[in-house]
Protein backbone atom coordinates (compact mmCIF):
# COMPACT_ATOMS: atom_id res chain seq x y z
CA UNK A 1 0.00 0.00 0.00
CA UNK A 2 1.39 3.37 -1.01
CA UNK A 3 1.19 6.35 1.32
CA UNK A 4 1.49 9.81 -0.19
CA UNK A 5 1.68 13.10 1.60
CA UNK A 6 0.03 16.31 0.58
CA UNK A 7 2.15 19.32 -0.35
CA UNK A 8 2.64 21.81 2.50
CA UNK A 9 0.74 24.58 0.71
CA UNK A 10 -2.29 22.33 0.25
CA UNK A 11 -2.21 21.33 3.93
CA UNK A 12 -2.06 25.03 4.87
CA UNK A 13 -5.02 25.79 2.62
CA UNK A 14 -7.10 22.98 4.14
CA UNK A 15 -6.27 24.21 7.66
CA UNK A 16 -7.22 27.77 6.72
CA UNK A 17 -10.55 26.66 5.24
CA UNK A 18 -11.37 24.48 8.24
CA UNK A 19 -10.52 27.24 10.72
CA UNK A 20 -12.56 29.75 8.75
CA UNK A 21 -15.56 27.44 8.74
CA UNK A 22 -15.17 27.03 12.49
CA UNK A 23 -15.48 30.82 12.87
CA UNK A 24 -12.14 31.44 14.55
CA UNK A 25 -11.61 34.81 12.86
CA UNK A 26 -15.08 36.09 13.72
CA UNK A 27 -14.62 35.05 17.34
CA UNK A 28 -11.18 36.68 17.54
CA UNK A 29 -12.61 39.92 16.11
CA UNK A 30 -15.49 39.83 18.59
CA UNK A 31 -13.13 39.36 21.53
CA UNK A 32 -10.89 42.16 20.26
CA UNK A 33 -13.91 44.49 20.03
CA UNK A 34 -15.00 43.60 23.55
CA UNK A 35 -11.48 44.15 24.89
CA UNK A 36 -11.28 47.53 23.13
CA UNK A 37 -14.67 48.50 24.55
CA UNK A 38 -13.53 47.54 28.04
CA UNK A 39 -10.35 49.58 27.53
CA UNK A 40 -12.51 52.58 26.63
CA UNK A 41 -14.44 52.27 29.88
CA UNK A 42 -17.43 50.36 28.54
CA UNK A 43 -18.93 53.17 26.46
CA UNK A 44 -17.74 54.32 23.07
CA UNK A 45 -18.89 55.47 19.69
CA UNK A 46 -18.22 53.23 16.72
CA UNK A 47 -15.53 55.55 15.33
CA UNK A 48 -13.67 55.57 18.64
CA UNK A 49 -14.05 51.81 18.99
CA UNK A 50 -12.78 51.23 15.44
CA UNK A 51 -9.75 53.45 16.06
CA UNK A 52 -8.92 51.58 19.29
CA UNK A 53 -9.29 48.18 17.61
CA UNK A 54 -7.13 49.18 14.65
CA UNK A 55 -4.32 50.36 16.92
CA UNK A 56 -4.03 46.76 18.10
CA UNK A 57 -4.37 44.81 14.85
CA UNK A 58 -1.80 44.21 12.12
CA UNK A 59 -4.58 44.20 9.50
CA UNK A 60 -6.99 47.05 10.25
CA UNK A 61 -10.74 46.58 10.14
CA UNK A 62 -13.08 48.70 8.06
CA UNK A 63 -16.30 50.29 9.22
CA UNK A 64 -18.39 47.58 7.53
CA UNK A 65 -16.43 44.89 9.37
CA UNK A 66 -17.03 46.67 12.69
CA UNK A 67 -20.75 46.85 11.86
CA UNK A 68 -20.73 43.08 11.30
CA UNK A 69 -18.96 42.48 14.61
CA UNK A 70 -21.40 44.70 16.51
CA UNK A 71 -24.36 43.00 14.80
CA UNK A 72 -23.04 39.55 15.72
CA UNK A 73 -22.45 40.57 19.32
CA UNK A 74 -25.82 42.26 19.74
CA UNK A 75 -27.82 39.69 17.79
CA UNK A 76 -30.07 36.99 19.25
CA UNK A 77 -27.49 34.17 19.40
CA UNK A 78 -24.76 35.38 21.79
CA UNK A 79 -27.10 36.63 24.54
CA UNK A 80 -24.18 37.07 26.93
CA UNK A 81 -22.89 39.89 24.69
CA UNK A 82 -26.18 41.76 24.30
CA UNK A 83 -24.81 44.37 26.70
CA UNK A 84 -22.56 45.65 23.90
CA UNK A 85 -25.45 47.43 22.18
CA UNK A 86 -26.28 49.35 25.34
CA UNK A 87 -22.65 50.50 25.58
CA UNK A 88 -22.49 52.03 22.12
CA UNK A 89 -23.19 55.78 22.05
CORTA-V546898 format. One record per residue. RES is the residue in three letters. OMEGA is omega as a letter, one per 40 degrees, with the letter a starting at -180 (NA if undefined). Layout:
BEGIN
RES_OMEGA + RES_OMEGA
END
This chain:
BEGIN
UNK_a + UNK_i + UNK_i + UNK_i + UNK_i + UNK_i + UNK_a + UNK_a + UNK_i + UNK_i + UNK_i + UNK_i + UNK_i + UNK_i + UNK_a + UNK_i + UNK_a + UNK_i + UNK_i + UNK_i + UNK_i + UNK_i + UNK_a + UNK_a + UNK_i + UNK_a + UNK_i + UNK_i + UNK_i + UNK_i + UNK_i + UNK_i + UNK_i + UNK_i + UNK_i + UNK_i + UNK_i + UNK_i + UNK_a + UNK_i + UNK_i + UNK_i + UNK_a + UNK_i + UNK_a + UNK_i + UNK_i + UNK_i + UNK_i + UNK_i + UNK_i + UNK_i + UNK_a + UNK_i + UNK_a + UNK_a + UNK_i + UNK_i + UNK_a + UNK_i + UNK_i + UNK_a + UNK_i + UNK_i + UNK_i + UNK_i + UNK_i + UNK_i + UNK_a + UNK_i + UNK_i + UNK_a + UNK_a + UNK_a + UNK_a + UNK_a + UNK_a + UNK_a + UNK_a + UNK_a + UNK_a + UNK_i + UNK_a + UNK_a + UNK_i + UNK_a + UNK_a + UNK_i + UNK_NA
END
